[in-house]
Amino acid sequence: MIRVTVKEDGTAVIDLADGGEIRESIALDELDGPPALGSLVLHFDFYGRLAQIEVTDSVDSVLPPASLEGQ
């Protein structure tokens, strides 16, 4: 189950692994691409699988509104 948690400061965490341990994180702010790319950090578990996506900027400017319904 994918869970989106929006924090009070407007940032968010998209949890793909139901709270598993994070072993490595990679910020995408150095890559060329759309502005939203610079606001993402990918978090990987012990096995190198994508476990979380962190939105470090205002979630409203990064994620589509439909993904935030019910938050």
RATARA-V896126 format. One record per residue. N is the residue number from 1. SS is DSSP state (hx for helix, st for strand, lp for the rest). PSI is psi as a letter, one per 40 degrees, with the letter a starting at -180 (NA if undefined). BURIAL is + if it has 9 or more other C-alpha atoms within 8 Angstrom, else -. Layout:
N/SS/PSI/BURIAL
N/SS/PSI/BURIAL
This chain:
1/lp/h/-
2/lp/h/-
3/st/h/-
4/st/h/+
5/st/h/+
6/st/h/+
7/lp/i/-
8/lp/d/-
9/lp/e/-
10/lp/e/+
11/lp/i/+
12/st/i/+
13/st/h/+
14/st/h/+
15/st/h/+
16/lp/e/+
17/lp/e/+
18/lp/f/-
19/lp/f/-
20/lp/i/-
21/lp/h/-
22/lp/h/+
23/lp/d/+
24/st/i/-
25/st/i/+
26/st/h/-
27/st/h/+
28/lp/e/+
29/lp/e/-
30/lp/e/-
31/lp/i/-
32/lp/i/-
33/lp/a/-
34/lp/i/-
35/hx/d/-
36/hx/d/-
37/hx/d/+
38/hx/e/+
39/hx/e/+
40/st/i/+
41/st/h/+
42/st/h/+
43/st/h/+
44/st/i/+
45/lp/a/+
46/lp/d/-
47/lp/e/-
48/lp/e/-
49/lp/i/-
50/st/h/+
51/st/d/+
52/st/i/+
53/st/h/+
54/st/h/+
55/st/h/+
56/lp/e/+
57/lp/a/+
58/lp/h/+
59/hx/d/+
60/hx/d/-
61/hx/e/-
62/lp/d/+
63/lp/i/-
64/lp/i/-
65/hx/d/-
66/hx/d/-
67/hx/e/-
68/hx/e/+
69/lp/h/-
70/lp/e/-
71/lp/NA/-
